[in-house]
Amino acid sequence: MASSREYLEFILGQLSELDEVTYRAMMGEFILYYRGKIVGGIYDDRLLVKPVPAAVRYMPAANYERPYEGAKEMLLVEEVDDREFLTGLFHAMYEELPAAKPKGKK
């Protein structure tokens, strides 16, 4: 099941206080970036984030779920209605997210 554009717009609206939140559509789902780093994505209308230590500390009771079969587990964000929570989560995670990989030459 692909994610809906409406859910993407809702999540982006919840994160609107943050600068530089972008996304990329990929196979019916959406990868989310914060200041150029991949934070997670929207998969089957679920917000999943990378399980970096800061995210685990921020959401100690979060469930681990796979975005799709064969993928690594990610943390399910259930508090999507709480704008302040989401903003704090992205801020907390940023320093621990891996830097974006440079694009290869063609």
Order of alpha helices (4+ residues) and beta strands (2+ residues): alpha-beta-beta-beta-beta-alpha-beta-beta-alpha
